[in-house]
Amino acid sequence: MNNPSDSLFASSVTVGEMLTEAACLFERAGVDAPVLAADLLMMHLLDVRRAGLLLRKNDTATAVLKKGYESLVVRRIGREPIAYIIGSTGFWDLDLGVSPHVLVPRPDTETLVEAALEILMKKELGSLRVVDLGTGSGAIALSLAKACPQHVVYATDRSADALVVARENARRNNLLGQVTFVQGVWFSPFDGVAPMFDVVISNPPYIPTADIEALDPEVAVFEPRLALDGDADGLRDLSMIISGCRVHLKPGGWLLLEMGWDQREAVRGLLNAEGIFESIQFFDDYAGNNRAVRARRRI
């Protein structure tokens, strides 16, 4: 596209026409919600919110604007997630920075946060120790810390790069000092320590290895494989965390896990086999799919 006439938006005169053309390009490329995608990328480029975009639709589509917008649109046509393109996304009531070092936080995971807050917001429990295993962007840990500042929240991740993102998100959301971030795999940073957690929560890898390539390119190509791949049956990390609760979860404490839509009975089996859990309850996400489990360690 060295010639200006080769631009994707060569015929667009206004911002509104660019948005229409981008939406058509996205639809042909199989991108979900093409109109929304076009709007979000333009809002990012113009640094405006929805109302601001409406006011700018009749603005002239300048050569500089076309060039900047085209670079973003081409990336989305290639199925790169919008959150990676613009560098941020919303989750719960947080504004989170994201990068290819972490999964893009999804509304599905808000189901897990809701199930945790049902426990953590009970004032009679006092101050509890909470750990988010495999925190990634920090979405879960920071959501809980913001909603319940009376609790002591830890967050672990094996990836140093992911922890850089999580710490920056703590700063971004004025939560510095309310979450302690520690590098390590699952409970490993706490080996040799007596059971110290009242609540263990995690969104671990749970997708069977063979299923990953069949996922949308946004996930299969761009998101970190380490945070997706749950081994052959998708249960490796779920099993490790459940077993680790024997050492690290206090009697009477709660375990909460995100899982695959079809893993309900397999996860129930893992919990029952451990022999220390009761009050097992499953939760559906906003789409009605099985998404999370909560279980209490027997006293």
N, C-alpha and C positions, 0 to 999 in steps of 0.2 A: 504494500500500500504506500509506495513512495510518492505516487501522484495524488494530490488532494482529491481528485475525482474518484479515487478508489476507496475513499473513506466509507465506512458503514453508514455514515450519516450525511453523505454528500448532498442529498436532496432535502435534508431537514432545514427549515428556516427558523423554527422556534424550539424552545426547550420542550414544549408539549409534543411537537412532531418527533423529536428525538426519543421521547419516552414511548410513543406509539411504535416507532420503528424497532426499538430495543425489545419491547414486549413481543413483537412478531418474531424477531430473531430467536428469543428465548423459547417461544412456543415451538418453533421448528426444530430447535435443538433438544426438545424434551425436558426443559427445565420446569420444575414445579413452580406454580404461582408466578407466571411470567410478568404480569403487570406489577405485582408487588416487588419482584426482583428489580424491575426497571426503576421503580420509584425509589427503592432503598439505596441503590447505587448512585442515583442522581442526588438524593438527599445528602449522602456522604460527600459527594464531590462539591456540592454547593454549601455544605455545612449548615443545612437548614432542617427543620422538622417538617411534619406533614403540612401544616398550615403555610409555612414558608414556601414549600414546593408549589402549592396551589397558586401562590402569588407570583411565582416566577415562570409559570408555564408559557406566558406570552413573550418572555424575554427572547432576544435574538440568540440564535445558536451560533456563537462565535467559533472561529477556527480553533482557538485554544480550548474552549469547552468541548468541542467535538473530539479533539485529540485525547483529552483527559478521560472523557466518558467512554470512548472507544476502548481504551486500555483496560478499563474495568469490565466492560461488557464482554470483551474477548475472553477474559479469565472466567467469567461466569458461563459463557457458552462452552468452555472447556470443562465445566461442572465443578470448578473450585467452589467450595462453600462460601456464601456471602459473608459469613462471620469472619473467615480468614481474609477475604478481600478488604473488608472495611476495618478489620482488627478488633471487633468488639461484638457483643451480643447481650441481650437482656436475659436474666434468669431470676425468678422469684421477684424480689424488688431491688435487685442489684444490676449495675452496669458493669459487665465483665470484659476485660481484654482477653483475647484469645489469639493463639498462634498454632501452627502445625505441630507444636510440641504437646498439645492437649486436645482432648475431645471437645467438640462444640457442645456446650451444655444444652440439653433439650427439655422441653416441657414435660416429657415422660418422667424425668428425674425429680420434678417438683412433687410428684406423688410420694417419693421417698421422704422428701423434706416435710410434707404434710403429716405423714405417719410418725415422724420423729417429734414434730412439734406437739402432737397430741400428748406425748410423754413429757417433754421438756418444759412445757408451759404450765405444768401443775406446780403452783407456788409452794405447796406443802412439802415438796421434795428437796427444797433448799438448793445448794450449789452442787452440781454434778460434774463428773469428769467425762468428757465426750471425746471420741476419736473418729475422724473421717479417714478411712484407709484408701489410699490411691486417690488423693484429692484432685489431681489434675489442675484445672483452673482455679480450684478453691471454691467452686460454686456451692457445694453442700455445706462445708465447714463455715464459710462466711455467712451464708443464709441463716444458719443456726445461731452463730455468734451475734448477728445483728438482732435477731428476734428475741434471743434469750441471753443478754449480756451477763447474767448472774452465773452462768456456767463456765467451766474451764474447758476450752476446746483445743484439741490437738489435731494436726493433719499431717499425714505421711504421704510420700510418693517416692518411688524408686528413681525417678528422673529428676536430676538437678535442674534441667531446663524447665520442666513443668513447675517446679517450686519457685523458680524466678517469676513465672507468670502469676502463680498464686499469691506470692508476696506483693507483687505489684497491684494485684486486684484488692488486696487488703488495704493498701495505701489509697487506691482509687476510690474505695468506698468508705474511707475514714474508719477502718477497722484494724489499723496497725496496733499490735499489742494484744488484740482480743483472740487471736489464734496463734498457737505455737506450731511452726512448720518444721518437720523433721524428715531427713532423707532416709529411706529404707524400704524394704519390701514388706508390706503388710505390717505384722506386729514386730518385725525384727528389731526396730530401734528400742523396743521395750523388753527384750529378752533379759532374763535374770531379775526382773522386777516383779514384785508380788502383784496379784490382780489389782489393777488400778482404775479400770474404766467402768462407769455406770451405764454408758451407752456406746455401742460400737456400730458404726454406720459405714456403708461402702457401696459404690457403684463399680464393681470389678469387671474385668473382661468376662463375658459370658457367651460370646458367639462361637459356635463350633468352627474350627479352622476351615473346613470345607465349604462353609456357608458364606464366608467373607467375600469371595470374588463375585457372588451373585447379588451383593448389596448394591445400592445406587453408587455411582462413581464418586459422589461427594464423600461417601464414607470409605468405600473400598480402596480408592486411589489416594485420597488426601489425608484422611485421619490416621493418627499413629496406630500402627498394627498392634503394638504392645498393649495398648489400652482396649483393644477389641477382642483379641484372640484368646478364647477360653479353653484351648486344646481341643482334642477330637470331639468330645461330647459337650464342650462349653462349661463344664462343671469344675474344672481344676481349681480355679481361684476361689470360687464359692466354697468348695470343700475345705480349702486351706484356711479360710477365714473362720468358717464354722468350727473347725477343729481347734484353731487358735484361741477361741473363746474359753476353752476349758482352763487355760492358764491366765488369760488377760481380762476376762469379763467377770465382774463381781457377781456373787450370788444375788439374785433379785434384779440384776441388770438386764438391759435390753439390747438385742441384736437386730439391725435393720439392713436389708440387702435389696438392691435392684437385681432383676434377673430377666431372662427371656420370657416371651409370652407363653411358650410351651414347656417351661421348666418347673411348673408348680409342683407336680408330684415328685419329680426328681429331687427338688430342694427340700420338700417335706421329708423325703426319705433320708436325706443327709442330716437333717435336724433331729429326726427321731433316732437315727443310728448313733448319734453322739450321746444320747441318753441324759442330757442335762437341761433340755429345753421344754417349756410348756407354753400355753397361751399363744400358739402359732396362728397367725392371722395374715391373710393375703389381701393385697390391694390392687385394684385396677387403675390404669392410667386414664387420661381424659378421653382416649379413643375406645375405652372399654376392654383393653387388653390387659391380661395379667402382667404386673410389672414389679411388685415389691412384696417383701415378706417381713413381718415383725414377730420376734419370738422372745420370750423372757427366760432367763436362766433361773432354774429352780433354787429356792433358798435352802 
